[in-house]
Amino acid sequence: MISHLGRDPLRAVAYLLTGVLVGLPLCLGLTVLAVTGVALAPVLVGLPLLALLALAGVPVGILERWRARLLAPGPPWANPHRTPAEPGLAAWARLRLTEPATWRELGHAALLALVLWPLDLLALTAAVAVPCVLLGAPLQLALSGDDTRIVKLWLIDGYPQAALCTAAGAVLLLALTWPLSRYARARAALTRLLLEPRAAEQRLAEVTRSRARLVAAFEAERRRIERDLHDGAQQRLVALSMRLGLLRLDAPPELAARLDDAHREAGRVLDELRELIHGIHPRVLADYGLADALTDAADRSAVPVEVTAELPRLPEAVESAAYFAAREALANVGRHSGARRAWIEGRYGDGWLAMEVRDDGTGGADPARGTGLAGLADRLAVLDGTLTVTSPAGGPTVLRLEIPCLPA
């Protein structure tokens, strides 16, 4: 009972009153944007205004999520929006215009501007303003002198009538607190229904975050294996090869031939191990960056490759994903394309890494046939990147990847 007569109605009044204070200027603003944008759209000046109108629900949604705390203090509702992969207003606007939450927020803003705030004002007038005017009847009579008209309806000319109005106002105020609180809660529930992220969006966001964590863990594990092989097994193989070489110098001829075979076999194992380490995470990629790593991959290719890439240092995950995509493309060129030459072009601009691998082969490459490109596409998708392969019959084959990123 204490909560019902105390804090709960006050929170309801504060919530509904701020709804009126937000809704009225919002109605005027949306009307001006819509009318001006449509009128100026034929001369293209109105298009930015219409884009601004489409994004108008985003700040309103932020305000509504925090305004709900007036009714029920606690943490704000979940934010349905993703964080842009790069800074800048253009990247923010591109992402927001593609999110379903933005259009739900715009619909809520229109509903608030046209329907909800007038209802809030009506509820406050009926449940608070009218009873308060009745409560103040004696004061109004004293200020007017002879008589006064309460709520523009009832004429009173004496203090007994004013006392009856005060009593009626008190009863009415107490009686309407429960309906007012229920209306405010229903109003907040409707807003929450419109603005909170859908379960599918929450699951998608969590899947994206978990995939990113898996990629980071995978990269860390690759680096650990590389370090263990480089500092452990490779060093022991080098020591074994040196011992076999020294033993061969002092061994009798019949044993020296066997030691020579063993020495050559150890050398081949060492070469294979070095290639394995290089394939896990090449040192040139970690030390010098993607451009030099692409040049190194071109030197190791079975097909002559021309590299054109002037790139800044990029985040490790981006460089690694782009490098292994190029390595897989060059491996496919050497094994399947019948190409005589290949080209790699990489560039960075406007917050995007773009890279192409082309060849003059016979074409017909299909990522769905197990070439390894499907896995690379999934890896790029974690970084919000894309991988496309164009390979008509007769060639040429062009692999193109794009990844949003910032210089490291």
C-alpha distance (Angstrom), angle and dihedral (degrees) to the residues before:
residue distance angle dihedral
M1 . . .
I2 3.80 . .
S3 3.81 90.9 .
H4 3.80 91.2 46.2
L5 3.80 93.8 52.7
G6 3.79 96.6 35.9
R7 3.77 131.8 33.8
D8 3.81 100.1 4.8
P9 3.86 97.0 63.3
L10 3.79 91.0 42.6
R11 3.80 90.3 54.1
A12 3.79 90.1 47.5
V13 3.81 91.0 51.7
A14 3.83 91.9 47.7
Y15 3.82 91.4 48.4
L16 3.80 95.0 48.7
L17 3.81 93.9 41.9
T18 3.81 92.2 53.5
G19 3.82 87.3 47.6
V20 3.79 88.8 60.2
L21 3.81 91.6 45.5
V22 3.83 90.3 52.0
G23 3.79 98.5 38.2
L24 3.80 100.2 51.9
P25 3.84 97.5 55.0
L26 3.82 88.9 38.6
C27 3.81 89.8 56.6
L28 3.79 90.7 51.6
G29 3.82 93.2 45.3
L30 3.81 96.0 48.3
T31 3.79 91.2 46.6
V32 3.81 92.5 51.7
L33 3.82 92.5 46.5
A34 3.80 93.7 47.3
V35 3.80 96.5 46.2
T36 3.80 95.2 42.5
G37 3.81 93.7 43.4
V38 3.81 93.9 50.4
A39 3.81 92.5 44.6
L40 3.82 93.5 50.5
A41 3.80 97.5 37.4
P42 3.85 94.3 95.6
V43 3.81 89.8 61.9
L44 3.87 91.4 43.0
V45 3.81 92.3 -119.9
G46 3.78 90.0 103.9
L47 3.81 95.5 55.1
P48 3.84 94.5 81.8
L49 3.81 88.2 48.5
L50 3.80 90.9 52.7
A51 3.83 89.6 48.3
L52 3.80 88.2 51.3
L53 3.80 88.8 49.6
A54 3.82 90.1 53.1
L55 3.82 90.0 53.5
A56 3.80 95.2 42.7
G57 3.79 92.1 97.2
V58 3.82 93.4 61.9
P59 3.84 97.7 72.9
V60 3.80 89.4 38.1
G61 3.80 88.9 54.5
I62 3.81 91.1 51.3
L63 3.80 90.2 50.3
E64 3.81 92.5 46.9
R65 3.80 93.0 50.9
W66 3.78 90.7 54.7
R67 3.81 94.5 38.9
A68 3.79 89.3 59.5
R69 3.79 87.4 69.1
L70 3.81 88.5 70.8
L71 3.80 87.2 68.2
A72 3.81 99.2 37.2
P73 3.84 115.4 13.6
G74 3.75 114.0 -141.9
P75 3.79 140.4 88.9
P76 3.81 115.2 -25.7
W77 3.78 120.4 -101.9
A78 3.77 117.7 -86.3
N79 3.80 115.7 -80.0
P80 3.83 109.4 -119.6
H81 3.81 94.3 -160.0
R82 3.79 129.1 94.4
T83 3.80 124.4 -133.1
P84 3.83 113.4 -106.8
A85 3.79 115.3 -110.7
E86 3.80 90.8 -129.9
P87 3.80 136.4 27.7
G88 3.77 124.9 -104.8
L89 3.78 138.3 79.9
A90 3.81 94.2 -97.2
A91 3.82 93.6 56.4
W92 3.80 90.7 45.8
A93 3.81 92.4 50.4
R94 3.84 93.2 46.5
L95 3.78 91.5 53.1
R96 3.79 95.2 44.0
L97 3.82 94.0 49.9
T98 3.81 90.1 55.8
E99 3.82 96.2 49.5
P100 3.82 120.4 94.9
A101 3.81 89.0 -143.9
T102 3.82 90.5 65.4
W103 3.80 91.9 58.6
R104 3.80 92.5 45.1
E105 3.80 88.2 52.8
L106 3.79 90.5 49.8
G107 3.81 89.9 51.6
H108 3.80 90.0 49.5
A109 3.82 91.1 48.7
A110 3.81 90.5 52.6
L111 3.81 90.7 47.5
L112 3.81 90.8 49.3
A113 3.80 92.5 47.7
L114 3.80 96.4 47.2
V115 3.81 107.3 28.2
L116 3.80 117.9 6.1
W117 3.78 103.2 55.4
P118 3.85 93.6 50.7
L119 3.82 88.2 51.4
D120 3.81 89.7 49.1
L121 3.79 90.3 51.1
L122 3.80 91.4 48.3
A123 3.82 91.8 50.1
L124 3.81 92.4 48.8
T125 3.80 91.6 47.6
A126 3.81 93.7 50.5
A127 3.81 98.2 40.5
V128 3.81 102.4 34.1
A129 3.80 115.1 11.0
V130 3.82 98.6 49.8
P131 3.84 95.3 45.6
C132 3.81 90.6 46.8
V133 3.82 90.6 52.0
L134 3.81 89.3 51.4
L135 3.81 90.5 48.7
G136 3.81 89.6 54.7
A137 3.82 95.6 51.5
P138 3.85 95.1 112.4
L139 3.80 91.1 51.0
Q140 3.81 91.5 48.7
L141 3.82 90.4 49.7
A142 3.80 91.5 49.6
L143 3.80 92.1 50.2
S144 3.82 94.3 46.7
G145 3.82 95.8 47.8
D146 3.83 105.8 -147.2
D147 3.81 109.2 23.6
T148 3.78 141.2 -19.8
R149 3.80 138.7 -162.6
I150 3.80 114.9 -122.5
V151 3.81 115.8 -143.1
K152 3.82 86.5 -11.6
L153 3.82 87.8 -75.9
W154 3.78 114.9 75.1
L155 3.79 123.4 52.5
I156 3.81 115.1 -148.8
D157 3.78 125.1 -176.5
G158 3.78 103.6 173.8
Y159 3.76 142.4 47.6
P160 3.82 95.3 -113.9
Q161 3.79 88.8 61.3
A162 3.81 89.7 44.8
A163 3.82 89.6 52.7
L164 3.79 90.6 52.1
C165 3.83 89.3 51.4
T166 3.80 90.0 50.6
A167 3.80 91.5 51.5
A168 3.79 91.3 46.8
G169 3.81 90.1 49.5
A170 3.81 91.9 51.7
V171 3.80 92.6 49.4
L172 3.79 92.0 45.8
L173 3.81 92.7 48.5
L174 3.81 92.2 51.6
A175 3.80 92.5 43.9
L176 3.80 94.2 51.6
T177 3.82 98.4 47.4
W178 3.81 92.6 84.9
P179 3.85 96.2 49.8
L180 3.81 90.1 44.1
S181 3.82 92.0 52.6
R182 3.80 91.6 46.7
Y183 3.79 91.3 49.6
A184 3.81 91.4 49.8
R185 3.80 91.2 50.7
A186 3.81 92.0 48.0
R187 3.79 88.7 48.6
A188 3.83 91.0 51.7
A189 3.82 91.0 46.3
L190 3.81 90.5 54.8
T191 3.80 90.9 49.7
R192 3.78 91.1 48.5
L193 3.81 91.1 49.4
L194 3.80 89.9 55.4
L195 3.79 99.6 40.9
E196 3.79 108.0 35.3
P197 3.81 116.4 94.1
R198 3.77 116.0 -98.8
A199 3.78 119.2 -111.9
A200 3.81 90.7 -110.7
E201 3.81 90.9 53.3
Q202 3.80 91.0 49.5
R203 3.79 91.1 49.0
L204 3.81 91.0 47.7
A205 3.80 91.5 50.3
E206 3.80 91.0 49.0
V207 3.82 91.7 47.3
T208 3.82 89.9 51.0
R209 3.80 91.4 49.7
S210 3.81 92.5 46.6
R211 3.82 91.4 48.9
A212 3.78 89.7 51.1
R213 3.80 89.9 50.8
L214 3.81 90.6 49.3
V215 3.81 91.6 51.0
A216 3.82 90.8 49.7
A217 3.80 91.0 48.6
F218 3.81 90.6 47.0
E219 3.80 91.4 51.9
A220 3.80 91.2 48.6
E221 3.80 90.7 50.6
R222 3.82 91.4 49.5
R223 3.77 90.5 52.6
R224 3.81 91.5 48.6
I225 3.83 91.8 51.4
E226 3.79 90.4 47.4
R227 3.80 91.3 50.7
D228 3.81 92.9 47.6
L229 3.81 92.3 49.2
H230 3.78 93.7 44.7
D231 3.79 97.1 45.7
G232 3.80 97.9 33.1
A233 3.80 121.6 24.9
Q234 3.81 95.9 26.5
Q235 3.80 93.5 51.7
R236 3.81 91.9 48.7
L237 3.82 90.6 49.8
V238 3.81 90.1 50.8
A239 3.81 90.1 50.8
L240 3.83 91.0 47.5
S241 3.81 91.4 50.0
M242 3.82 91.0 51.1
R243 3.81 92.0 49.6
L244 3.79 91.8 49.7
G245 3.80 89.7 50.1
L246 3.81 92.4 51.3
L247 3.81 93.2 45.3
R248 3.80 90.4 51.2
L249 3.82 90.9 58.6
D250 3.82 93.1 58.1
A251 3.80 100.0 33.9
P252 3.81 125.7 103.6
P253 3.84 115.1 -99.6
E254 3.80 96.4 -101.3
L255 3.83 91.3 50.9
A256 3.80 94.0 39.1
A257 3.84 91.2 64.6
R258 3.80 91.4 54.3
L259 3.79 91.6 46.1
D260 3.80 89.3 49.5
D261 3.82 90.0 54.7
A262 3.79 90.6 47.9
H263 3.82 90.1 48.3
R264 3.79 92.1 52.6
E265 3.82 91.5 46.4
A266 3.81 90.4 51.3
G267 3.81 88.3 50.9
R268 3.79 91.6 52.1
V269 3.83 91.4 48.7
L270 3.80 88.9 49.2
D271 3.80 91.2 51.1
E272 3.79 91.2 49.2
L273 3.80 90.6 48.3
R274 3.80 90.7 51.2
E275 3.80 90.0 51.0
L276 3.81 89.2 49.2
I277 3.81 91.4 51.0
H278 3.78 90.3 47.1
G279 3.80 90.4 51.5
I280 3.81 93.1 50.4
H281 3.80 94.3 56.9
P282 3.80 118.0 -26.6
R283 3.78 115.0 -131.9
V284 3.79 91.5 -135.2
L285 3.83 89.7 60.7
A286 3.78 92.8 53.2
D287 3.81 95.1 42.1
Y288 3.81 104.8 36.1
G289 3.78 107.9 16.8
L290 3.78 140.0 -119.3
A291 3.82 99.2 -50.3
D292 3.82 94.1 57.4
A293 3.80 91.3 40.9
L294 3.82 90.4 55.2
T295 3.80 89.8 50.7
D296 3.81 89.5 50.5
A297 3.83 90.6 49.4
A298 3.81 89.7 50.2
D299 3.81 90.9 52.7
R300 3.81 89.7 54.2
S301 3.82 94.2 46.9
A302 3.81 120.6 111.8
V303 3.82 88.3 -136.7
P304 3.83 122.6 58.0
V305 3.80 108.0 -100.4
E306 3.80 129.4 -165.1
V307 3.80 114.0 -151.8
T308 3.81 125.2 -157.6
A309 3.79 110.3 177.1
E310 3.79 130.6 137.3
L311 3.78 103.0 174.2
P312 3.80 135.6 160.1
R313 3.78 120.9 -130.2
L314 3.80 107.4 -77.7
P315 3.81 132.5 -168.1
E316 3.80 112.4 -65.0
A317 3.80 94.7 -116.3
V318 3.81 91.3 51.9
E319 3.82 94.1 48.2
S320 3.78 91.9 46.4
A321 3.83 94.1 49.3
A322 3.81 93.0 47.1
Y323 3.81 92.9 45.7
F324 3.80 95.4 51.2
A325 3.80 90.8 45.4
A326 3.82 88.5 55.7
R327 3.82 91.1 45.4
E328 3.81 91.5 51.7
A329 3.81 91.1 47.2
L330 3.82 91.9 50.6
A331 3.80 90.8 47.5
N332 3.80 89.8 53.3
V333 3.81 90.2 47.9
G334 3.79 90.9 54.1
R335 3.82 95.7 44.7
H336 3.80 106.4 35.4
S337 3.79 115.8 11.3
G338 3.81 104.3 66.7
A339 3.81 86.8 -141.5
R340 3.80 124.0 161.2
R341 3.80 95.9 -158.5
A342 3.78 140.1 15.9
W343 3.79 135.4 -165.9
I344 3.80 132.8 -151.3
E345 3.80 119.9 -162.6
G346 3.79 122.4 -178.5
R347 3.78 129.5 177.0
Y348 3.77 138.8 164.8
G349 3.79 126.6 -148.9
D350 3.80 142.5 138.1
G351 3.80 91.1 14.1
W352 3.83 95.0 -55.2
L353 3.78 133.1 109.9
A354 3.81 110.0 -148.7
M355 3.81 122.3 -174.9
E356 3.79 133.4 174.9
V357 3.79 130.4 -166.9
R358 3.83 113.6 -166.3
D359 3.78 133.6 176.4
D360 3.81 137.1 -178.6
G361 3.79 94.4 -128.5
T362 3.77 133.3 124.3
G363 3.81 96.6 -83.1
G364 3.78 124.9 -149.1
A365 3.83 95.1 125.7
D366 3.81 113.1 159.4
P367 3.83 119.3 -170.5
A368 3.80 89.3 -156.3
R369 3.82 91.9 65.5
G370 3.79 94.5 74.0
T371 3.81 101.4 -92.8
G372 3.79 91.1 143.0
L373 3.79 93.4 -110.0
A374 3.81 92.9 106.8
G375 3.79 90.5 62.2
L376 3.80 90.5 48.0
A377 3.81 89.9 51.7
D378 3.82 89.4 54.3
R379 3.79 89.8 49.2
L380 3.81 91.4 51.2
A381 3.81 90.9 46.8
V382 3.81 89.3 63.1
L383 3.81 87.0 60.9
D384 3.84 90.7 46.0
G385 3.79 87.2 -107.4
T386 3.79 130.2 136.8
L387 3.78 134.4 -139.2
T388 3.80 122.1 -160.9
V389 3.79 128.6 -179.5
T390 3.81 122.7 -160.8
S391 3.78 112.7 -172.6
P392 3.82 117.0 151.5
A393 3.78 119.2 -176.2
G394 3.80 108.1 -81.5
G395 3.81 92.5 27.0
P396 2.87 165.6 -151.2
T397 3.79 106.1 -173.4
V398 3.81 116.5 -151.8
L399 3.79 123.0 -173.4
R400 3.79 114.1 -168.4
L401 3.78 128.4 -176.3
E402 3.80 131.1 -177.3
I403 3.80 125.8 -169.8
P404 3.81 126.8 179.1
C405 3.81 109.7 -132.8
L406 3.78 146.6 133.8
P407 3.80 127.0 -123.1
A408 3.78 112.7 -88.2
